[in-house]
Amino acid sequence: MSYIYKGKEYSIEKPVKSISVNKLNVAVKDQSGVKLFEFSNLHESKKFLSLLYKA
């Protein structure tokens, strides 16, 4: 699955093994490794998590 954030495309492969959240940072561990997403405000990080949980 792919996500577009601030003009960049991020792809996350299923299955997601773990998700770590620290205020504005979200780390997602999938089959290909760990990807770090850095957000500029809390609303954006929560919106991203919502999209991730629905997929």
Backbone as a printed PyTorch tensor [residue, N CA C, xyz], in Angstrom:
tensor([[[ 0.8420, -1.1660,  0.0000],
         [ 0.0000,  0.0000,  0.0000],
         [ 0.8920,  1.2340,  0.0000]],

        [[ 0.4470,  2.2770, -0.6370],
         [ 1.2380,  3.4980, -0.7630],
         [ 0.4990,  4.6780, -0.1460]],

        [[ 1.2850,  5.5850,  0.4350],
         [ 0.7500,  6.8060,  1.0100],
         [ 1.5160,  7.9720,  0.4390]],

        [[ 0.8190,  9.0590,  0.1460],
         [ 1.4720, 10.2690, -0.3290],
         [ 1.3650, 11.3120,  0.7680]],

        [[ 2.5220, 11.8220,  1.2120],
         [ 2.5700, 12.8270,  2.2610],
         [ 3.5540, 13.9120,  1.8310]],

        [[ 3.0710, 15.1410,  1.7360],
         [ 3.8690, 16.2920,  1.3210],
         [ 4.6050, 16.0180,  0.0150]],

        [[ 3.9120, 15.4230, -0.9380],
         [ 4.4730, 15.1880, -2.2540],
         [ 5.3690, 13.9750, -2.3700]],

        [[ 5.6440, 13.2910, -1.2700],
         [ 6.4660, 12.0850, -1.3000],
         [ 5.5790, 10.8600, -1.1920]],

        [[ 5.9460,  9.8190, -1.9070],
         [ 5.1900,  8.5760, -1.8360],
         [ 5.9360,  7.5860, -0.9500]],

        [[ 5.2210,  7.0380,  0.0120],
         [ 5.7740,  6.0490,  0.9300],
         [ 5.0300,  4.7450,  0.7050]],

        [[ 5.7540,  3.6530,  0.6160],
         [ 5.0740,  2.3690,  0.4400],
         [ 5.3480,  1.4890,  1.6560]],

        [[ 4.3020,  0.8200,  2.0900],
         [ 4.3800, -0.0970,  3.2240],
         [ 3.8720, -1.4430,  2.7420]],

        [[ 4.6740, -2.4690,  2.9750],
         [ 4.3110, -3.8060,  2.5280],
         [ 3.6060, -4.5620,  3.6510]],

        [[ 2.5790, -5.2960,  3.2830],
         [ 1.8670, -6.1200,  4.2580],
         [ 2.6350, -7.4090,  4.4570]],

        [[ 2.6360, -8.0240,  5.5700],
         [ 1.9920, -7.5770,  6.8100],
         [ 2.8740, -6.5990,  7.5710]],

        [[ 2.2300, -5.6790,  8.2800],
         [ 2.9400, -4.7510,  9.1490],
         [ 3.2250, -5.5030, 10.4460]],

        [[ 4.5010, -5.5260, 10.8340],
         [ 4.9010, -6.2730, 12.0370],
         [ 4.7450, -5.4480, 13.3080]],

        [[ 5.0410, -4.1500, 13.2210],
         [ 4.8720, -3.3000, 14.3990],
         [ 4.7630, -1.8340, 13.9910]],

        [[ 4.1690, -1.0510, 14.8900],
         [ 4.0350,  0.3950, 14.7140],
         [ 4.4490,  1.0390, 16.0280]],

        [[ 5.3800,  1.9960, 15.9560],
         [ 5.8080,  2.7380, 17.1370],
         [ 5.4810,  4.2070, 16.9250]],

        [[ 4.9370,  4.8390, 17.9710],
         [ 4.5170,  6.2340, 17.8700],
         [ 5.1660,  7.0350, 18.9870]],

        [[ 5.7310,  8.1870, 18.6210],
         [ 6.3010,  9.1100, 19.5950],
         [ 5.9260, 10.5240, 19.1600]],

        [[ 4.7790, 10.9870, 19.5680],
         [ 4.2090, 12.3010, 19.2400],
         [ 4.1770, 12.5510, 17.7410]],

        [[ 5.2370, 13.1190, 17.1670],
         [ 5.2240, 13.5040, 15.7660],
         [ 5.9090, 12.4870, 14.8590]],

        [[ 6.4440, 11.4280, 15.4070],
         [ 7.1470, 10.4240, 14.6220],
         [ 6.4210,  9.0890, 14.6850]],

        [[ 6.3250,  8.4440, 13.5290],
         [ 5.7020,  7.1290, 13.4480],
         [ 6.6840,  6.2090, 12.7300]],

        [[ 7.0660,  5.1120, 13.3700],
         [ 7.9350,  4.1220, 12.7550],
         [ 7.1080,  2.8800, 12.4580]],

        [[ 7.1940,  2.4050, 11.2260],
         [ 6.4340,  1.2440, 10.7930],
         [ 7.4260,  0.1660, 10.3620]],

        [[ 7.3120, -1.0180, 10.9540],
         [ 8.1720, -2.1360, 10.5780],
         [ 7.3570, -3.1060,  9.7370]],

        [[ 7.8350, -3.3360,  8.5050],
         [ 7.1660, -4.2800,  7.6240],
         [ 8.1910, -5.2960,  7.1390]],

        [[ 7.8600, -6.0430,  6.0970],
         [ 8.7520, -7.0870,  5.6030],
         [10.0790, -6.5340,  5.1000]],

        [[10.0850, -5.3100,  4.5750],
         [11.3070, -4.7610,  3.9980],
         [12.1490, -3.9710,  4.9940]],

        [[11.6670, -3.7830,  6.2100],
         [12.4300, -3.0600,  7.2250],
         [11.5950, -2.0070,  7.9290]],

        [[12.2990, -1.0730,  8.5600],
         [11.6400, -0.0210,  9.3340],
         [11.6290,  1.2660,  8.5200]],

        [[10.4750,  1.9240,  8.5010],
         [10.3310,  3.2160,  7.8200],
         [ 9.8930,  4.2450,  8.8560]],

        [[10.5580,  5.3950,  8.8540],
         [10.2460,  6.4560,  9.7990],
         [ 9.5060,  7.5790,  9.0810]],

        [[ 8.3690,  7.9640,  9.6160],
         [ 7.5750,  9.0680,  9.0910],
         [ 7.6190, 10.1890, 10.1210]],

        [[ 8.0780, 11.3650,  9.7130],
         [ 8.1400, 12.5190, 10.6070],
         [ 7.0910, 13.5380, 10.1790]],

        [[ 6.2380, 13.9240, 11.1090],
         [ 5.1500, 14.8430, 10.8100],
         [ 5.3970, 16.1760, 11.4990]],

        [[ 4.7620, 17.2160, 10.9730],
         [ 4.9840, 18.5560, 11.5190],
         [ 4.0030, 18.9200, 12.6300]],

        [[ 2.8750, 18.1950, 12.7190],
         [ 1.9570, 18.4440, 13.8320],
         [ 1.2300, 17.1480, 14.2120]],

        [[ 0.6380, 17.1690, 15.3700],
         [-0.0040, 15.9780, 15.9280],
         [-1.2030, 15.5300, 15.1020]],

        [[-1.9470, 16.4800, 14.5390],
         [-3.1170, 16.1520, 13.7240],
         [-2.7190, 15.2890, 12.5220]],

        [[-1.6220, 15.6420, 11.8640],
         [-1.1720, 14.8870, 10.6950],
         [-0.7460, 13.4680, 11.0700]],

        [[-0.0680, 13.3140, 12.1870],
         [ 0.3670, 11.9710, 12.5940],
         [-0.8340, 11.1010, 12.9620]],

        [[-1.8380, 11.6740, 13.6080],
         [-3.0440, 10.9120, 13.9370],
         [-3.8210, 10.5240, 12.6870]],

        [[-3.8600, 11.4240, 11.7110],
         [-4.5300, 11.1310, 10.4540],
         [-3.8210,  9.9840,  9.7230]],

        [[-2.4990, 10.0010,  9.7250],
         [-1.7310,  8.9330,  9.1040],
         [-1.9940,  7.5930,  9.7960]],

        [[-2.0060,  7.5850, 11.1190],
         [-2.2860,  6.3510, 11.8600],
         [-3.6790,  5.8280, 11.5490]],

        [[-4.6380,  6.7230, 11.4250],
         [-5.9920,  6.3140, 11.0850],
         [-6.0210,  5.6170,  9.7290]],

        [[-5.3320,  6.1870,  8.7410],
         [-5.2600,  5.5640,  7.4240],
         [-4.5700,  4.1980,  7.4880]],

        [[-3.5390,  4.1190,  8.2890],
         [-2.7760,  2.8850,  8.4090],
         [-3.6120,  1.7800,  9.0630]],

        [[-4.3660,  2.1140, 10.0890],
         [-5.1950,  1.1110, 10.7670],
         [-6.3440,  0.6210,  9.8850]],

        [[-6.8640,  1.4790,  9.0190],
         [-7.9770,  1.0820,  8.1430],
         [-7.5450,  0.1490,  7.0230]],

        [[-6.2700,  0.2310,  6.6330],
         [-5.7760, -0.5800,  5.5010],
         [-5.5350, -2.0260,  5.8830]]])
